[in-house]
Structure formats: structure tokens, C-alpha cells
Amino acid sequence: MTNMMNGAVAIYGGVGVMEIRQPLPQTVESMAQAVENAAVNAHISLRELKNTVATVIEKKLPKYAQLMEMHPVIVARTVVNGATLTAYENGYAVYEQDCAYTVMAIDRCGDYRYDFNDGTYEVVPDVVFEDAE
């Protein structure tokens, strides 16, 4: 049974295999959107970003798959040293490297603490990061 508008279905020994084919213009449009998203607001400061996105109310952060099920809208994305940082309109951000994902709430980004092997630590105040990209 074949329907070129919706795809094709082939039966092999009682097992169904379905192949979805998108029309070429739709595929090109989705690729153009992906390229546009990759460069969106790559140079926005943390202060500007915090003023752009929603405040996260939930105490517990969603897992990456749960966040993607929400179909969040990208407001900023940048790539640094092979890692991708994507900020979403709903107030979450995802740090991605080597197929590993860390979800964080943008409004909770603040001071950063560096711990050293000798038990000492250094705290960098959030004001240092507020005007950084």
C-alpha cells in the first residue's frame, strides 16, 4: 500500500515498516529554521537574558526529555568549545556536550564557587557574570 503524500508502508514477513517522506520545500524550511536557531541571540548578556525569559516557579527541574516535551521556544543559543548552551523562553536553559544534557533555571544563575583540591574555595559574585555573554 502506497500513499506518496503521507509516506509509504511496506510489509515484510508480517512486520510493518513505515517511511515518512517530507516534501523537499518543507525539509529545506526546517533546515533553514535550525540554522537560524543556532545563531539566535548568541551575544546576549546574562542580565538581558534574565529580563527576557520567564521565572521558573517549580522547585524541581525537569529532565531534558521532559523539557523537550514542553516544546520550548529558543531565545538564545551559543556554541563554545564544542558545548552548546540553549536558553528557552520558559526560563530553562540546557548545557549540552557529547550527548549529555544539564537543565538549569536561568533566574537561579548567581554566584559561582570554585572548589580547590586543598579544601579552599573562591566565590565569584554574580555581578561579574551579569554583563557577560
CORJOQUI-V929585 format. One line per field, one symbol per residue. psi: psi as a letter, one per 40 degrees, with the letter a starting at -180 (. if undefined). Layout:
psi: ???
This chain:
psi: hhhedeaihihhfehhhhhhhiidddddddddddddddehfefiidddddediihhdhdhiiiddddddefihhdihihhfeihhhiideeiihhhhffhhhhihdeehbihhhhideeiihhhidddedei.
